[in-house]
Amino acid sequence: MSEEYFAKNRLAARILTAVERTGNRLPDPAVLFIVLLFAVWVLSWLLSYLTFDVTDPRSGETLVINNLLSGAAMAEFLSVMVTNFSHFHSVGVVLVAMLGIGVAEHTGFIHAALRASLNVTPGQIGRAHV
């Protein structure tokens, strides 16, 4: 094989290694969600004291940033939280998929499926790294 082929593969391997290293540094998705939730709350609190000259083109009213840390906003957030999550259809699909993947991983099905798929790939592609 040519030098150019190996140079491209080395570059791709370095890029994938960098992506993996960056992904491994990220916290758990639940922690990320909570951190971003608190960031939005704090930003809404800080920006609620500013006035912007932005009007809604549909109604002509001035847009206002609501403080999500106010008592009324927190009461509304807590009272509709379960409804928001239960009616967000993507959450159900993701939870069922995570449950299925977890069962498949625990029983060893994913490992067996990966091994079986590597048995039908050409040796240059799959078996060199197993």
TIRO-213789 format. One record per residue (C-alpha): residue number from 0; residue in three letters; y, x, z. Coordinates in nm, 3 decimals, decimal comma. Example, Ala and Ser with C-alpha at 12.3 -4.5 7.8 and 13.67 -1.06 7.14 Angstrom:
REM residues 2
- resi	resn	yy	xx	zz
- 0	ALA	-0,450	1,230	0,780 .
- 1	SER	-0,106	1,367	0,714 .
***
This chain:
REM residues 130
- resi	resn	yy	xx	zz
- 0	MET	0,000	0,000	0,000 .
- 1	SER	0,352	0,111	-0,063 .
- 2	GLU	0,602	0,255	0,183 .
- 3	GLU	0,828	-0,042	0,114 .
- 4	TYR	0,561	-0,287	0,236 .
- 5	PHE	0,518	-0,100	0,565 .
- 6	ALA	0,896	-0,067	0,611 .
- 7	LYS	0,939	-0,444	0,571 .
- 8	ASN	0,657	-0,513	0,817 .
- 9	ARG	0,804	-0,272	1,073 .
- 10	LEU	1,140	-0,444	1,042 .
- 11	ALA	0,979	-0,786	1,082 .
- 12	ALA	0,780	-0,662	1,382 .
- 13	ARG	1,096	-0,525	1,546 .
- 14	ILE	1,281	-0,853	1,485 .
- 15	LEU	0,994	-1,058	1,629 .
- 16	THR	0,971	-0,826	1,928 .
- 17	ALA	1,344	-0,870	1,994 .
- 18	VAL	1,314	-1,249	1,966 .
- 19	GLU	1,016	-1,249	2,204 .
- 20	ARG	1,196	-1,027	2,454 .
- 21	THR	1,501	-1,256	2,446 .
- 22	GLY	1,283	-1,566	2,484 .
- 23	ASN	1,101	-1,415	2,781 .
- 24	ARG	1,433	-1,357	2,959 .
- 25	LEU	1,526	-1,726	2,942 .
- 26	PRO	1,460	-1,931	3,254 .
- 27	ASP	1,228	-2,231	3,272 .
- 28	PRO	1,346	-2,523	3,051 .
- 29	ALA	1,391	-2,746	3,357 .
- 30	VAL	1,618	-2,486	3,517 .
- 31	LEU	1,812	-2,454	3,191 .
- 32	PHE	1,856	-2,833	3,181 .
- 33	ILE	1,984	-2,844	3,540 .
- 34	VAL	2,221	-2,551	3,487 .
- 35	LEU	2,365	-2,711	3,175 .
- 36	LEU	2,398	-3,046	3,356 .
- 37	PHE	2,601	-2,881	3,632 .
- 38	ALA	2,809	-2,694	3,372 .
- 39	VAL	2,896	-3,023	3,198 .
- 40	TRP	2,984	-3,181	3,533 .
- 41	VAL	3,215	-2,893	3,628 .
- 42	LEU	3,378	-2,884	3,282 .
- 43	SER	3,440	-3,259	3,295 .
- 44	TRP	3,599	-3,218	3,638 .
- 45	LEU	3,824	-2,934	3,522 .
- 46	LEU	3,920	-3,087	3,188 .
- 47	SER	3,985	-3,433	3,335 .
- 48	TYR	4,317	-3,302	3,471 .
- 49	LEU	4,435	-3,207	3,121 .
- 50	THR	4,573	-3,448	2,867 .
- 51	PHE	4,494	-3,414	2,500 .
- 52	ASP	4,681	-3,571	2,211 .
- 53	VAL	4,365	-3,686	2,037 .
- 54	THR	4,337	-4,045	1,923 .
- 55	ASP	4,027	-4,236	1,825 .
- 56	PRO	4,071	-4,318	1,455 .
- 57	ARG	3,872	-4,640	1,493 .
- 58	SER	4,077	-4,796	1,773 .
- 59	GLY	4,391	-4,585	1,786 .
- 60	GLU	4,350	-4,528	2,161 .
- 61	THR	4,402	-4,187	2,318 .
- 62	LEU	4,076	-4,017	2,412 .
- 63	VAL	4,041	-3,928	2,779 .
- 64	ILE	3,792	-3,694	2,949 .
- 65	ASN	3,629	-3,869	3,245 .
- 66	ASN	3,550	-3,676	3,562 .
- 67	LEU	3,171	-3,701	3,595 .
- 68	LEU	3,186	-3,580	3,955 .
- 69	SER	3,384	-3,882	4,074 .
- 70	GLY	3,211	-4,128	4,303 .
- 71	ALA	3,192	-4,406	4,045 .
- 72	ALA	3,053	-4,173	3,777 .
- 73	MET	2,790	-4,028	4,013 .
- 74	ALA	2,685	-4,378	4,125 .
- 75	GLU	2,647	-4,487	3,763 .
- 76	PHE	2,453	-4,169	3,677 .
- 77	LEU	2,207	-4,222	3,961 .
- 78	SER	2,168	-4,595	3,901 .
- 79	VAL	2,082	-4,566	3,531 .
- 80	MET	1,898	-4,234	3,539 .
- 81	VAL	1,547	-4,381	3,525 .
- 82	THR	1,645	-4,625	3,251 .
- 83	ASN	1,801	-4,348	3,042 .
- 84	PHE	1,491	-4,131	3,059 .
- 85	SER	1,241	-4,414	3,016 .
- 86	HIS	1,419	-4,558	2,712 .
- 87	PHE	1,464	-4,219	2,544 .
- 88	HIS	1,158	-4,237	2,319 .
- 89	SER	1,134	-3,865	2,248 .
- 90	VAL	1,062	-3,794	2,614 .
- 91	GLY	0,741	-3,998	2,604 .
- 92	VAL	0,617	-3,819	2,293 .
- 93	VAL	0,696	-3,479	2,444 .
- 94	LEU	0,527	-3,563	2,774 .
- 95	VAL	0,209	-3,683	2,601 .
- 96	ALA	0,205	-3,374	2,378 .
- 97	MET	0,253	-3,145	2,679 .
- 98	LEU	-0,029	-3,321	2,862 .
- 99	GLY	-0,261	-3,282	2,562 .
- 100	ILE	-0,172	-2,915	2,514 .
- 101	GLY	-0,221	-2,849	2,885 .
- 102	VAL	-0,568	-3,005	2,881 .
- 103	ALA	-0,660	-2,817	2,563 .
- 104	GLU	-0,539	-2,489	2,712 .
- 105	HIS	-0,720	-2,543	3,042 .
- 106	THR	-1,051	-2,629	2,874 .
- 107	GLY	-1,029	-2,329	2,640 .
- 108	PHE	-1,005	-2,536	2,323 .
- 109	ILE	-0,690	-2,361	2,198 .
- 110	HIS	-0,847	-2,018	2,238 .
- 111	ALA	-1,161	-2,134	2,057 .
- 112	ALA	-0,957	-2,293	1,777 .
- 113	LEU	-0,755	-1,975	1,728 .
- 114	ARG	-1,074	-1,766	1,714 .
- 115	ALA	-1,229	-2,008	1,464 .
- 116	SER	-0,918	-1,999	1,246 .
- 117	LEU	-0,920	-1,619	1,251 .
- 118	ASN	-1,282	-1,618	1,132 .
- 119	VAL	-1,184	-1,782	0,804 .
- 120	THR	-0,879	-1,564	0,733 .
- 121	PRO	-0,906	-1,242	0,536 .
- 122	GLY	-0,968	-0,936	0,750 .
- 123	GLN	-0,638	-0,772	0,657 .
- 124	ILE	-0,442	-1,066	0,798 .
- 125	GLY	-0,616	-1,181	1,113 .
- 126	ARG	-0,902	-0,969	1,240 .
- 127	ALA	-0,712	-0,644	1,270 .
- 128	HIS	-0,529	-0,757	1,585 .
- 129	VAL	-0,800	-0,957	1,767 .
***
